[in-house]
Amino acid sequence: MHNSLDLPGRPEDTRVVVAMSGGVDSSVVAALMKQQGYDVVGVTLQLYDHGVAVNRAKSCCAGQDIHDARRAAEKIGIPHYVLDYESRFKEAVMDRFADSYIAGETPIPCVSCNQTVKFQDLLKTAKDLGADVLATGHYVRSSASGNKRAMYRPTDLDRDQSYFLFATTQEQLDFLRFPLGGMPKSKVRELAHGFGLSIADKPDSQDICFVPNGDYAEVIRKLRPNAAEPGDIVHIDGRVLGKHEGIIHFTIGQRRGIGVSAGEPLYVVRLDADAKRVIVGPREALATRKVFLREVNWIGDTLLDEGAEFEIFAKVRSTRPPAPAIVRIESGSTTVELTSGEAGVAPGQACVFFDNDTEEARVLGGGWIARTERAGHWQVDSPQPEPQVSAV
């Protein structure tokens, strides 16, 4: 007979380590596990020097959040530990974030954090603590599929975090549990009030925890003091339209704040890190038909063999629904053809695979976007002609 976590044995004989961020979701997970009779241990990660963020209520890793997690654990009646992961977090997440921006990419540090610090390092720590599972407050569902577990989109699609968990390996997925995947956020807050948790009405995290006020460039300058090198702003047709103070100030698809005009709406369509160029053009030039992936993670049932070609549904933005696509494995490389195209796709983002586009969709994995191929004659990933200076 299995318990509610799909494990053999009684709840009281099953140790659950809960990753407690200090927010509503993970606190409710800990309380639910305790209510159901499990042997629960709460763990909170100190990921960076949080002194400057103590008063920032919307930062997921601020000092206040560590305090909130500790208070929640006391209220629930479980042991709680704060682990110092600062050096690991800087190496695996912050440094990678900065280097990705410098390379002209648009990184997603929350995926990197899940991929390394939380589901690799913390998972190992949970096992060292004698855990049978590691439970988190992520909004995804998982269930047994044969002799392994499969991941699915959550009941509350407004809270769907499957995009940020594409890099979860099969071994990690088998050890993880997501108790909130089958309920809406409103129910979670209702439970928090019922458990008497002081953070029941705490706002959800919105910022990247180590990026105060959303100023990415400032963080990158602190991590990499020489990162912001000036260069040209170049139209896709080769005209130099102006100068910029560093490509770290720009992202693919950006329209506002470019600093130049050309008699038409302009968008950032490519960042050429080697030549220090910001390439701009009309909105049509953002249309992407094909993406080339690196570090692909696959958690589907079949194997990804050389020469494979199959239909999936893909997300290249966390806020977009899965859309029809075709995956191909050729010469060891993975490419995804976006059947209907997508605008503003940037290297450094993720392409996540699903088996369909419904609320019940299973997550099949995904990969990091290494480069893109534009639609029609708007191909800007190939070398461009030398720009000719023109009056602006």
N, C-alpha and C positions, 0 to 999 in steps of 0.2 A: 504494500500500500504506500502511495506517495502522498507527501504533504502538499500544501498550497504552492510551494516553490518547485514542484516536480522532482522532489528528492525523496528517497526512501527514509523512513524513520520518523520519530515524533518531532514536532517543532522544538521542544525543549532540549533535544539532543542534536539540534542543527544550529551551528554558529553562523550568523549573518553579520558581515562587516558592512556598514552603511557609510558611503562617502557623503559626508555632511558639509555642505557649502555655507550653511548659515541662512539659507533661503527657505521658503515655505515648502517647496517640493521635497527636498531631501529630508527635511525635518519630519514631514508627514510619513515618508517611507520608514524612517526609524521608529516612529510611533506605531505605525501599522504592524511592523514586524514584532515589536514588543507586545502589542495587544494580542497578536496571534500566538504568542507563547514561545517565540524563538529566542535563542541566546544571542543578543544583539550587542555589537560594539560599534560605536561611532568614531569615525576618523575624519579629521579636517586637515587640509593641506595648507601650509603657509608657503605661498608660491613666489612672493617677492617682498621687498621692503615696503610694508604697507603703512608706514608712518604717515606719509603724505595723503593717504586715502582714508584715514580713519573716519572722516566726516562725510564721505561720499556714499550715500545710501544705496546707489544703484550699481555699485561696483561689486562683482561677485567674489572677489578675493580680498576685500578691504579688511582692516583690523576689526572693524565693527562686526563684520560677518563672522569672524572667528569667535568673537564674544557671543554673538547670537547663537552659533552652533553649540557652544558650551552650555549656554543657558537652556537651550532646547533639550540637550542630552540630560541635564540635571532634572528638568521637568518630567521627562520620559522615564528616567530612572535607569540609565544605561551608562557604562563606562565610556569615556570619551578621551581621545588622544589627538594632539596637534602635532603634525609631523613637518619638519623643516625640509622642504623640497626646493628651496630657493635656487641653489646652484644648478640643479637638474632642469628646473623650469626655464632659467635664463638660457641654458645651452640648447634645450630641445624646442623651445617655443619662441622666446623673445629674440634670440640671435637669428633663428631661422626666419622669423617675421621680418627683421631688418634686412637681412641678406636678400630675401625674396623681393622686397620693395626696390632695393637698389638694382636688382636684375631686371626691373621693369615689369614685375608680376604684381598680382593683387592677392596676397595670401589670406588664408583663413586660419588664424591662430587657435581658434576653439577646436578645430579638427585636429591640429597638431597636438594640442594639450590632451584630448581624449586618446589620441593614437599612442602617445608616449608616456606622459606623466601619470594619467589616470588609469588607463587600461593596460599599462605595461608595468610601471613601477609600483603604483598603488595596489594593483592586482597581486603582485608578488608579495607585498607587505601584508595584504589580507591573508594570503596563504600562510605566511609566517606566523600570523596570529591565530592560526588554526581554523580559518573560515572554510565553510563549505560552499559559500557563494559570496559575491560582492554585489550589493544592491545600490542602485543610484536612482535619482529623481528624474532621469531623462524620460521624455515622452516618446517612447517607442514600445512596441510589444514584441515579446519573444515566446516561442512555444516549441515543444519537442517536435522534431521531424525525423522519424526513424531513430537512429542512435546519436543524433546531434540536435542542436537547436537552430531555429530559423528566426530572422528578424523581420518585423512587419511595421508598417505605418501605424500610428496610434489612433485611438478612437477620436480624440480631439485633434483634428487636422490643423486647427489654428495654432497648435502647440507642437506640430510635427518636427522632431529633431533628428529624423533618420538621415538627412543630408549630412549632418555633422558627425555621424557615427559610421560612415561608409567604410572607414579603414579598420573597423573592428574585425579581428581575425576570428576564425572558427573556434580556435582554442579559447580565446577570450570570451566569445559569445556563449560558449557552453558553461562558463563559470559566472556569467553576469545574470542579474535579474533586474527587471524594470517594472516594479509594482504599480506604477501610475499609468501605464500604457493603455489601460482599458477604461479610464475615467476622464471626464472633462476637468478643466482647471477649476471651474466653479465648485465642483465636488471636493477637490483637494483643499480649497480654502475653507469649505464647510467643515471638513474633517479637522483642519488645523484649529478652528474655533472649538470644536468638540473636544479636542485633546487639551485645550487650555494653553496652547502655544502662543507666546507673546508676539511671534512674528507672523501671525495669521494674516494680517493685512499689509505685510511688507511688500513694497513694489518689486516686480521682477527685475532681474539683471538686464541691462540694456547695453552697457558699454563693454568693450574688451577690458578686462580687469586692469591691465597695465598701461592703458592708454587714457590718461586723464583728459576729460572734455573732448574726446574724439580727435585730438590733435596727433595724428599718426606721425607727421613729419618731425615734430618736436621729439618724440620718443626715439625715432630713427637717428636723429642728430645726436642724441645722448649716447646711444649704443654704438653708432658709427659716425664720429665727429666729422669726417671728410666725405660723407655720403652725398651731400647736396652740391653737385657740380653743375655749373651753368651750361646751356647749350641752345640749340635752335629749335624754334617751333616751325614745323614744315608742313605745308599743305600736301595732301596726297599726290597732287599733280607736280610736286617738286619745288614750288615757290616757298621761299623763306619768308614767313610772316612776322617773325619777331624772335625774342629771346626768352628763356625761362631760367629759373634759379635752381633747377634740379628736378629730375623726373620723379623723385619721391613725392612731389606735390601733386601728381596727376594719377588718374586711374582710367582704364579703358571705359568708354561710354560717357565720360565726364563732359558736361556742356558749360556749366557755370565756372567762372573764375579762370578761364584759359588765358585771358589777357591779350587776345588779338581779335581782329575782326576782318571779314573778307566779303561783306555784302551778303552773306548767307549764314544760317545757323551752323556752327562748327562743333564737332565732337572729337574727343581724343579717340583715335582708331588704332593706334599702336604706340608703344614706348620702345624706342631703340636704345637700349642701355649702352651698347658698345660705342655708338656714335653720339650718345647724349642727346638724342633727338626726340621731341614730342611730335608725333605725326597726327595731323588733324584732317578732317574731311566731313562730308555730309553724312546724315544719319544712315543713308543707304549703305555706306561703306562699313557699317558695324555688323551687317548681316553675316552670320557665320554658318557654314554648312558642315564643316568637319573639324573634329578636334583630335589631337594626338596626345595620348596619355602616357604617364610614367607612374611607377610605383602602384601598379594595379593590384587591388585586393578583391578576391572573388570568394563569396560565401554561398554560391548557388550549388545545386546538386550535381550538375554535370561538370566535366573538366574543361578548362580553356585550352584546347589543343591548337597547335599550329595549323593554320588554314581554316580555322573555324569562322563561320559567319552566321549570325543569328539576330533575330529581332528582339528588342527590349523596349523599355520606356526609360528615358533618361531625364535627369534634372541637372542643369548647369548653373542654376541659381537656387538658393534655399527657399525663396519665396514663390517660385514658379511650380506649377503642377508637372508631374512626369509627362513627357511627350514622346511620340514614336521615334525610334532611332535604330540604327543597325550597327552592331559591333563586328569588327573584323580583326583577326589575328594573322598578321603577315610578317614574315621574317623576324619573328620575335617581338614585333611592335603591335600595340593595341590602338586602333583608331575607331572613332565613333562618328557615323554619319547622322546628322540631325535632319530627319526627314523634312520637317517644315522650316528649318533654319531657326536661328536664335540671334538676337541682337546683343551686342556688348559683352561677348564672352571674352574673358581675359585669362592668359596664362597665370598659373598659381591658384586658380579656383579649382573646384572639384566637379567631376562629372560622375553622377551617382546612378547606378543601375537598379531598375525595378522590373518585376515580371508583368505588371499591368499598371493602369492609371487609376485604379479604383481606391476606395478607402481601405480595402483589404490587401493592398499591394505588398508583396514581399520584397525586401531589400536584397539585392544580389551582389552588392559590392560597389566598386567604382575605382576611380583613379584621379590623380592630379593632372590638370591640363598643362602640358608642356608647351604646346603651340596650337595655333588655330589656322584654318584655311577659310578665307572669305568667299562669299558667293560671287559668281560672275567675274567681271573685270575689276572688282574692288580688292584684288589680292594684294595685300600690303605686307605679307610676311616674306615675300621675295625681295631681293635688293632693289632699291629705288634709284632712279637716275640722280645724278648730282644736282642739287637744288640750284635754281637760278634766282638771284636776289631781285626782288621787285619792290616797288614803292607800296607802302601800306597806307 
